[in-house]
Amino acid sequence: MNEKLKPCPFCGGKAKFRTILNYSSHSNVGFDFVIECVKCKTSSPKTYTIRFELGNNGEIKPILDGREIALQGWNRRAENAKV
């Protein structure tokens, strides 16, 4: 992810990734998250997921990574939306 979160489209406040649920099993760990404005608390309308597993050699392997899609959704504005 090279792109940064844009400010809130409603109040201009700083946006952040906020974990709303975390979970783990014997083989992987995951987080459900939204993007939220720290000022007005507006959040992305959709919940996104990121999940990882520990590989046989100790490496952390992503299974599912919704961060880029979440970032693109938050950063989309009316003036740059596809019609």
Secondary structure as UniProt FT lines:
FT   TURN            9..11
FT   STRAND          15..24
FT   STRAND          28..37
FT   TURN            38..40
FT   STRAND          48..54
FT   TURN            56..57
FT   STRAND          60..65
FT   HELIX           67..75
FT   HELIX           78..80
//
